[in-house]
Amino acid sequence: LSRFPDSVRLNQTFGSYVMPVKKKRKSSGSEDSSIKKCKITSYCRTQTPGRLINPEDQFSSKKCLAWFYEYAGPDDVVGPEGMEKFCEDIGVEPENIIMLVLAWKLEAPNMGFFTKEEWLKGMTSLQCDCTERLQGKLDYLRSQLNDPAVFKNIYRYAFDFARDKDQRSLDMDTAKSMLALLLGRTWPLFPVFHQFLEQSKYKVMNKDQWYNVLEFSRTVNPDLSNYDEDGAWPVMLDEFVEWQKARLAL
């Protein structure tokens, strides 16, 4: 498997979990031209031992609700500050892909926020009513990424989750960060595709392009030998193939 360079700026994307939601500031030219070093986290932070949980204890909705209010504000929503504390308590960095899987499980539409309804429904399905129970489910959440059908659902969910809700497309910085999170460790061509996006004219990525990038990563050989130029690929991917073949011909 290809390891994507420790380069992708995920904090600006997933940092919405822990930072007040603001309009993204424009990157400086130096930030644009070279991707900043940032580790794509795959594992949880080392945790100090918590209290032991008796596996025979029944899930408690009342306990789950009290757990929610440890992080929620007066508006009955876990917002950026509460999310920061929540991530610390469960031992997961905000930019860890597990947080994306958890948000998908909770069917949360907005990055950085969990409502009471989302929390109760999602945590009930996970049978988690406290920090320790959720910590015990982290391996399960990560394992969801190994099922191709489930991964596809999470990948598609990520598009709407990450986009500004007043926009129909993802801004390209966010798209690149999310693609790095989802495909950076498994798609050998991702570093090259990222480089293509960096130098391309594209400022946003629409849903059709987003969906097709996953299909492309799953079906097209790294050497592009089986790429069908007459296939129904978006123009963006046609241009990527043309660009990469020109580079290889040099």
Residue frames as qw, qx, qy, qz and C-alpha x, y, z in Angstrom:
[[0.000, 0.888, 0.460, 0.000, 0.00, 0.00, 0.00],
 [0.379, 0.521, -0.036, 0.764, 1.19, 3.46, -0.78],
 [0.374, -0.610, -0.440, 0.543, 1.80, 5.77, 2.12],
 [0.207, 0.876, 0.224, 0.375, 0.71, 9.28, 1.34],
 [0.413, 0.325, -0.333, 0.783, 3.31, 11.87, 2.38],
 [0.311, -0.548, -0.591, 0.503, 2.85, 13.31, 5.86],
 [0.232, 0.062, 0.212, 0.947, 1.65, 16.34, 4.12],
 [0.138, -0.555, -0.608, -0.550, -2.00, 16.86, 4.10],
 [0.084, -0.172, 0.364, -0.912, -3.53, 19.65, 6.06],
 [0.346, -0.426, -0.819, -0.168, -6.33, 17.79, 7.77],
 [0.201, -0.358, -0.570, 0.712, -6.62, 20.11, 10.71],
 [0.193, 0.118, -0.098, -0.969, -8.37, 22.77, 8.68],
 [0.520, -0.171, -0.644, -0.535, -11.01, 20.22, 7.72],
 [0.633, -0.397, -0.664, 0.048, -11.46, 18.24, 10.90],
 [0.257, 0.002, -0.413, 0.874, -10.34, 21.11, 13.05],
 [0.388, -0.382, -0.241, -0.803, -13.93, 22.29, 12.76],
 [0.685, -0.400, -0.608, 0.023, -14.58, 19.73, 15.48],
 [0.616, -0.432, -0.364, 0.548, -12.43, 21.63, 17.93],
 [0.214, -0.092, 0.027, 0.972, -12.30, 25.19, 16.64],
 [0.332, 0.578, 0.390, -0.636, -15.13, 27.70, 16.47],
 [0.557, 0.473, 0.600, 0.325, -16.79, 27.53, 13.09],
 [0.024, 0.736, -0.095, -0.670, -15.59, 30.42, 10.97],
 [0.713, 0.691, -0.054, -0.107, -15.24, 31.09, 7.31],
 [0.873, -0.074, 0.141, 0.461, -12.08, 29.39, 6.19],
 [0.079, -0.854, 0.237, 0.457, -9.26, 31.85, 5.87],
 [0.752, 0.635, -0.173, -0.031, -7.53, 31.88, 2.55],
 [0.867, -0.245, 0.142, 0.411, -4.30, 29.96, 2.47],
 [0.055, -0.828, 0.339, 0.443, -1.16, 31.91, 1.74],
 [0.659, 0.600, -0.396, -0.220, 0.72, 31.15, -1.43],
 [0.099, 0.484, -0.855, 0.155, 3.30, 29.11, 0.44],
 [0.542, -0.012, 0.728, -0.420, 0.57, 27.03, 2.02],
 [0.773, 0.472, 0.076, -0.416, -1.03, 26.50, -1.36],
 [0.538, 0.637, -0.534, -0.140, 2.11, 25.43, -3.14],
 [0.379, 0.248, -0.867, 0.206, 3.26, 22.87, -0.64],
 [0.714, -0.485, -0.407, -0.298, 1.14, 20.70, 1.57],
 [0.237, -0.681, 0.511, -0.468, 1.93, 21.17, 5.22],
 [0.364, 0.139, -0.905, 0.169, 3.22, 18.27, 7.25],
 [0.594, -0.243, 0.312, -0.701, 0.42, 16.69, 9.18],
 [0.041, -0.122, 0.992, -0.019, 0.13, 13.11, 10.28],
 [0.661, -0.150, -0.387, -0.625, -2.99, 11.29, 9.15],
 [0.342, -0.348, 0.745, -0.455, -3.85, 9.59, 12.38],
 [0.626, 0.016, -0.704, -0.336, -4.71, 5.92, 12.28],
 [0.568, -0.236, -0.738, 0.278, -4.54, 4.99, 15.91],
 [0.404, -0.851, -0.251, -0.221, -5.81, 6.35, 19.15],
 [0.016, 0.714, -0.493, 0.497, -3.80, 8.20, 21.72],
 [0.455, -0.029, -0.822, 0.342, -2.54, 6.13, 24.62],
 [0.493, -0.635, -0.196, -0.561, -5.15, 6.23, 27.31],
 [0.104, -0.315, 0.753, -0.568, -4.78, 6.15, 31.03],
 [0.207, -0.247, -0.946, -0.046, -6.82, 3.24, 32.35],
 [0.427, -0.332, -0.054, -0.839, -10.43, 4.19, 32.99],
 [0.571, -0.165, 0.622, -0.509, -12.91, 2.51, 35.25],
 [0.050, -0.031, 0.968, 0.245, -13.72, -1.06, 34.35],
 [0.607, 0.062, -0.099, -0.786, -17.07, -1.74, 32.73],
 [0.497, 0.017, 0.848, -0.184, -19.05, -4.86, 33.51],
 [0.139, 0.070, -0.707, -0.690, -20.03, -6.25, 30.09],
 [0.111, -0.425, -0.898, -0.016, -23.22, -7.61, 31.64],
 [0.059, 0.483, 0.342, -0.804, -24.42, -4.10, 32.53],
 [0.391, 0.652, 0.629, 0.163, -27.36, -3.10, 30.36],
 [0.232, 0.302, 0.212, 0.900, -27.24, -0.04, 28.13],
 [0.105, -0.654, -0.568, 0.488, -28.90, 2.89, 29.88],
 [0.243, 0.712, 0.373, 0.543, -30.60, 5.67, 27.91],
 [0.353, -0.927, -0.125, -0.016, -30.61, 7.82, 31.04],
 [0.663, -0.503, 0.253, 0.494, -26.87, 7.33, 31.46],
 [0.545, 0.314, 0.441, 0.640, -26.32, 8.03, 27.76],
 [0.033, 0.884, 0.299, 0.358, -28.22, 11.31, 28.05],
 [0.505, -0.839, 0.056, 0.195, -26.21, 12.35, 31.11],
 [0.689, -0.155, 0.372, 0.602, -23.04, 11.53, 29.15],
 [0.360, 0.649, 0.399, 0.538, -24.26, 13.76, 26.31],
 [0.180, -0.954, -0.155, -0.184, -24.73, 16.68, 28.71],
 [0.685, -0.503, 0.129, 0.511, -21.10, 16.41, 29.79],
 [0.449, -0.030, 0.425, 0.785, -20.30, 17.94, 26.40],
 [0.134, 0.676, 0.583, 0.431, -23.45, 19.75, 25.23],
 [0.073, 0.109, -0.149, 0.980, -24.10, 23.44, 25.55],
 [0.298, 0.292, 0.542, -0.729, -27.35, 25.07, 26.68],
 [0.555, 0.354, -0.260, -0.706, -28.72, 24.63, 23.15],
 [0.865, -0.008, 0.469, -0.180, -28.63, 20.82, 23.54],
 [0.780, 0.602, -0.150, 0.079, -25.86, 20.51, 20.95],
 [0.740, -0.407, 0.231, 0.483, -22.30, 19.29, 21.30],
 [0.397, 0.917, -0.050, -0.005, -20.41, 22.08, 19.58],
 [0.595, 0.617, -0.407, 0.314, -16.71, 22.74, 18.91],
 [0.157, -0.612, 0.600, -0.490, -15.66, 23.16, 22.55],
 [0.819, -0.194, 0.402, -0.362, -17.60, 20.12, 23.70],
 [0.916, 0.380, -0.125, -0.014, -16.26, 18.14, 20.76],
 [0.320, 0.671, -0.573, 0.345, -12.71, 18.97, 21.78],
 [0.440, -0.430, 0.635, -0.467, -13.32, 17.64, 25.28],
 [0.929, 0.106, 0.191, -0.297, -15.13, 14.58, 23.89],
 [0.763, 0.531, -0.352, 0.111, -12.19, 13.74, 21.62],
 [0.042, 0.609, -0.663, 0.433, -9.78, 14.14, 24.52],
 [0.664, -0.281, 0.508, -0.472, -11.86, 11.89, 26.75],
 [0.957, 0.189, 0.164, -0.145, -12.13, 9.05, 24.23],
 [0.564, -0.492, 0.519, 0.413, -8.48, 9.45, 23.23],
 [0.618, 0.441, 0.526, 0.383, -8.99, 10.17, 19.54],
 [0.188, -0.274, 0.169, 0.928, -7.52, 13.11, 17.66],
 [0.458, 0.574, 0.294, -0.612, -10.23, 15.20, 15.98],
 [0.444, 0.592, -0.449, -0.501, -8.71, 14.55, 12.54],
 [0.263, -0.162, 0.951, 0.032, -8.65, 10.78, 13.05],
 [0.372, -0.034, -0.665, -0.647, -10.80, 8.98, 10.51],
 [0.195, -0.321, -0.894, 0.245, -12.60, 7.26, 13.40],
 [0.120, 0.408, 0.360, -0.830, -14.33, 10.57, 14.07],
 [0.383, 0.204, -0.448, -0.782, -15.70, 10.53, 10.53],
 [0.373, -0.132, -0.903, -0.167, -16.97, 6.97, 11.00],
 [0.094, -0.366, -0.729, 0.571, -18.56, 7.93, 14.32],
 [0.253, 0.342, 0.037, -0.904, -20.26, 10.96, 12.75],
 [0.420, 0.071, -0.699, -0.574, -21.56, 8.66, 10.00],
 [0.280, -0.243, -0.915, 0.162, -22.90, 6.26, 12.64],
 [0.002, 0.462, 0.529, -0.712, -24.65, 9.17, 14.35],
 [0.300, 0.642, 0.593, 0.383, -25.93, 10.42, 10.97],
 [0.205, -0.734, -0.146, 0.631, -24.65, 13.87, 11.85],
 [0.561, 0.725, 0.311, 0.250, -25.03, 16.25, 8.90],
 [0.100, 0.956, -0.131, 0.241, -22.79, 19.04, 10.21],
 [0.721, 0.208, -0.423, 0.507, -19.08, 18.72, 10.88],
 [0.198, 0.272, -0.457, 0.824, -18.21, 19.62, 14.46],
 [0.473, -0.181, 0.255, -0.824, -21.71, 19.24, 15.91],
 [0.252, -0.198, -0.946, -0.052, -23.80, 16.43, 17.43],
 [0.487, -0.385, -0.043, -0.783, -27.41, 17.11, 18.40],
 [0.488, -0.228, 0.693, -0.479, -29.10, 15.31, 21.28],
 [0.873, 0.262, 0.155, -0.381, -31.23, 13.29, 18.86],
 [0.660, 0.570, -0.490, 0.001, -28.21, 12.25, 16.79],
 [0.018, -0.499, 0.778, -0.382, -26.27, 11.30, 19.91],
 [0.631, -0.104, 0.595, -0.487, -29.05, 9.24, 21.49],
 [0.883, 0.368, 0.006, -0.291, -29.97, 7.42, 18.28],
 [0.593, 0.602, -0.528, 0.087, -26.37, 6.71, 17.28],
 [0.058, -0.467, 0.779, -0.414, -25.03, 5.79, 20.69],
 [0.772, -0.035, 0.430, -0.467, -28.04, 3.55, 21.29],
 [0.879, 0.415, -0.179, -0.150, -27.27, 1.68, 18.08],
 [0.450, 0.544, -0.637, 0.309, -23.66, 1.33, 19.28],
 [0.781, -0.501, -0.372, 0.012, -24.87, 0.43, 22.80],
 [0.504, 0.141, -0.323, 0.788, -22.55, 3.06, 24.27],
 [0.325, -0.858, -0.340, -0.204, -23.62, 5.08, 27.29],
 [0.488, -0.826, 0.160, 0.231, -20.22, 6.19, 28.60],
 [0.173, 0.823, -0.510, -0.181, -16.67, 6.96, 27.52],
 [0.373, -0.389, 0.842, 0.038, -15.34, 3.52, 28.34],
 [0.704, 0.344, 0.612, -0.103, -17.94, 1.71, 26.28],
 [0.540, 0.828, -0.035, -0.149, -17.20, 3.89, 23.26],
 [0.063, -0.726, 0.675, 0.120, -13.47, 3.31, 23.69],
 [0.558, -0.100, 0.823, -0.017, -14.26, -0.38, 23.53],
 [0.665, 0.592, 0.444, -0.099, -15.99, 0.20, 20.17],
 [0.088, 0.819, -0.329, -0.461, -13.16, 2.11, 18.47],
 [0.254, -0.263, 0.859, 0.360, -11.70, -0.99, 16.83],
 [0.418, 0.492, 0.763, -0.026, -15.18, -1.86, 15.56],
 [0.277, 0.876, 0.123, -0.376, -15.61, 1.62, 14.10],
 [0.029, -0.654, 0.606, 0.451, -12.26, 1.36, 12.34],
 [0.388, 0.005, 0.902, 0.190, -13.13, -2.12, 11.03],
 [0.496, 0.675, 0.444, -0.319, -16.12, -0.61, 9.21],
 [0.212, 0.787, -0.352, -0.459, -13.65, 0.88, 6.74],
 [0.234, -0.314, 0.882, 0.261, -12.56, -2.61, 5.67],
 [0.478, 0.452, 0.750, -0.063, -15.96, -3.48, 4.19],
 [0.235, 0.076, 0.460, 0.853, -16.00, -2.08, 0.62],
 [0.126, -0.645, -0.624, -0.423, -19.75, -1.44, 0.63],
 [0.411, -0.795, -0.346, 0.281, -19.68, 0.29, 4.02],
 [0.442, -0.335, 0.154, 0.818, -16.60, 2.29, 3.03],
 [0.141, 0.363, 0.539, 0.747, -18.43, 3.50, -0.06],
 [0.273, -0.796, -0.518, -0.153, -21.30, 4.71, 2.12],
 [0.491, -0.682, -0.124, 0.527, -18.90, 6.53, 4.45],
 [0.398, -0.054, 0.358, 0.843, -17.03, 8.01, 1.49],
 [0.000, 0.562, 0.552, 0.616, -20.27, 9.33, -0.02],
 [0.406, -0.805, -0.417, 0.116, -21.45, 10.61, 3.35],
 [0.540, -0.395, -0.018, 0.743, -18.19, 12.55, 3.73],
 [0.243, 0.356, 0.385, 0.816, -19.00, 14.78, 0.76],
 [0.277, -0.743, -0.378, -0.477, -22.14, 16.28, 2.29],
 [0.668, -0.615, -0.279, 0.311, -20.68, 16.18, 5.79],
 [0.572, -0.274, 0.060, 0.771, -17.66, 18.29, 4.83],
 [0.232, 0.449, 0.372, 0.779, -19.17, 20.79, 2.40],
 [0.108, 0.141, 0.275, -0.945, -20.46, 24.21, 3.37],
 [0.297, 0.447, 0.827, -0.166, -24.20, 23.75, 3.43],
 [0.341, 0.775, 0.145, -0.512, -24.79, 26.81, 1.27],
 [0.187, 0.585, -0.641, -0.460, -22.61, 25.29, -1.46],
 [0.938, 0.180, 0.014, -0.297, -23.34, 22.34, -3.74],
 [0.802, 0.399, -0.362, 0.258, -19.66, 21.46, -4.18],
 [0.744, -0.545, -0.054, 0.382, -16.65, 20.98, -1.92],
 [0.126, 0.936, -0.320, -0.072, -14.00, 23.66, -2.00],
 [0.793, 0.417, -0.433, 0.098, -10.82, 22.07, -3.29],
 [0.045, 0.536, -0.688, 0.487, -8.76, 22.43, -0.10],
 [0.668, -0.189, 0.497, -0.521, -11.42, 20.54, 1.85],
 [0.923, 0.288, -0.100, -0.235, -11.79, 17.96, -0.92],
 [0.550, 0.533, -0.600, 0.229, -8.05, 17.27, -0.96],
 [0.202, -0.427, 0.696, -0.541, -7.96, 16.91, 2.82],
 [0.801, -0.025, 0.355, -0.481, -10.92, 14.55, 2.89],
 [0.863, 0.404, -0.285, -0.101, -9.56, 12.49, 0.01],
 [0.281, 0.545, -0.709, 0.349, -6.26, 12.19, 1.85],
 [0.484, -0.284, 0.612, -0.557, -8.09, 10.99, 4.94],
 [0.861, 0.155, 0.275, -0.398, -10.15, 8.44, 3.02],
 [0.900, 0.434, -0.014, 0.036, -7.84, 7.29, 0.21],
 [0.092, 0.882, -0.456, 0.073, -4.37, 8.52, 1.13],
 [0.417, -0.487, 0.764, -0.080, -3.20, 5.24, 2.62],
 [0.708, 0.138, 0.688, -0.079, -4.85, 2.83, 0.22],
 [0.664, 0.721, 0.200, -0.019, -4.75, 4.34, -3.27],
 [0.721, -0.168, 0.225, 0.633, -1.25, 4.17, -4.77],
 [0.356, 0.495, 0.336, 0.717, -2.04, 6.98, -7.21],
 [0.225, -0.884, -0.400, 0.089, -3.30, 9.38, -4.58],
 [0.416, -0.595, 0.090, 0.682, -0.07, 11.41, -4.18],
 [0.272, 0.071, 0.555, 0.783, -0.02, 11.90, -7.96],
 [0.047, -0.693, -0.641, -0.327, -3.71, 12.78, -8.08],
 [0.338, -0.814, -0.265, 0.390, -3.20, 15.27, -5.27],
 [0.375, -0.350, 0.307, 0.802, -0.36, 16.83, -7.24],
 [0.148, 0.391, 0.662, 0.622, -2.64, 17.05, -10.27],
 [0.179, -0.830, -0.528, -0.036, -5.31, 18.84, -8.25],
 [0.422, -0.641, -0.058, 0.639, -2.72, 21.26, -6.88],
 [0.223, -0.271, 0.411, 0.841, -1.75, 22.45, -10.34],
 [0.157, 0.472, 0.782, 0.375, -5.17, 22.19, -11.97],
 [0.110, -0.312, -0.159, -0.930, -7.71, 24.91, -12.69],
 [0.509, -0.510, -0.651, -0.236, -10.31, 23.27, -10.45],
 [0.092, -0.420, 0.390, -0.814, -11.39, 25.30, -7.43],
 [0.669, -0.145, 0.420, -0.595, -14.19, 22.96, -6.29],
 [0.089, 0.073, -0.974, -0.197, -15.16, 19.31, -6.61],
 [0.643, -0.102, -0.081, -0.755, -18.77, 18.40, -7.32],
 [0.754, -0.190, 0.524, -0.348, -20.57, 15.30, -6.12],
 [0.913, 0.396, -0.011, -0.093, -20.25, 13.42, -9.42],
 [0.433, 0.679, -0.533, 0.260, -16.50, 14.01, -9.48],
 [0.366, -0.513, 0.645, -0.432, -16.22, 12.98, -5.82],
 [0.891, 0.005, 0.352, -0.286, -18.13, 9.73, -6.34],
 [0.848, 0.512, -0.134, 0.016, -16.12, 8.87, -9.45],
 [0.103, 0.730, -0.632, 0.240, -12.75, 9.38, -7.78],
 [0.622, -0.302, 0.666, -0.281, -13.54, 6.43, -5.51],
 [0.901, 0.332, 0.240, -0.142, -14.66, 4.30, -8.46],
 [0.532, 0.757, -0.366, 0.099, -11.52, 5.27, -10.37],
 [0.174, -0.649, 0.693, -0.264, -9.30, 4.36, -7.40],
 [0.732, -0.120, 0.617, -0.264, -10.94, 0.93, -7.19],
 [0.842, 0.407, 0.348, -0.073, -11.03, -0.02, -10.86],
 [0.543, 0.808, -0.209, 0.092, -8.17, 1.67, -12.71],
 [0.887, -0.079, -0.131, 0.436, -4.68, 0.17, -12.49],
 [0.388, -0.775, 0.045, 0.496, -1.93, 2.37, -11.04],
 [0.373, -0.208, 0.521, 0.739, -0.22, 2.37, -14.45],
 [0.424, 0.495, 0.085, -0.754, -3.54, 3.46, -16.04],
 [0.048, -0.185, 0.863, 0.468, -3.26, 0.58, -18.51],
 [0.048, 0.416, 0.901, 0.111, -6.94, -0.33, -18.26],
 [0.132, 0.503, 0.267, -0.811, -8.33, 3.21, -18.33],
 [0.367, 0.518, 0.710, 0.304, -11.14, 3.44, -20.87],
 [0.110, -0.147, 0.091, 0.979, -10.97, 6.81, -22.58],
 [0.319, -0.261, -0.545, -0.730, -14.47, 6.24, -23.91],
 [0.329, -0.415, -0.802, 0.275, -15.85, 5.46, -20.47],
 [0.182, -0.823, -0.362, -0.398, -18.26, 7.76, -18.69],
 [0.573, -0.330, -0.330, 0.674, -15.61, 9.35, -16.47],
 [0.022, -0.950, -0.177, 0.254, -15.84, 13.04, -15.52],
 [0.527, 0.788, -0.128, 0.289, -13.64, 15.36, -17.56],
 [0.331, -0.830, 0.420, -0.161, -11.52, 15.95, -14.45],
 [0.792, -0.283, 0.535, 0.079, -10.40, 12.31, -14.47],
 [0.774, 0.557, 0.186, 0.237, -9.83, 12.31, -18.23],
 [0.196, 0.911, -0.238, 0.273, -7.57, 15.30, -17.72],
 [0.582, -0.649, 0.485, -0.067, -5.78, 13.61, -14.84],
 [0.890, 0.065, 0.412, 0.184, -5.00, 10.55, -16.98],
 [0.590, 0.748, 0.053, 0.300, -3.81, 12.73, -19.84],
 [0.127, -0.908, 0.329, -0.224, -1.64, 14.76, -17.45],
 [0.717, -0.478, 0.508, 0.003, -0.13, 11.67, -15.80],
 [0.872, 0.292, 0.315, 0.234, 0.58, 9.93, -19.11],
 [0.390, 0.866, -0.109, 0.292, 2.35, 13.06, -20.35],
 [0.371, -0.798, 0.451, -0.147, 4.49, 13.06, -17.20],
 [0.845, -0.197, 0.490, 0.077, 5.36, 9.39, -17.61],
 [0.777, 0.561, 0.184, 0.221, 6.34, 9.97, -21.23],
 [0.050, 0.957, -0.279, 0.062, 8.98, 12.54, -20.30]]
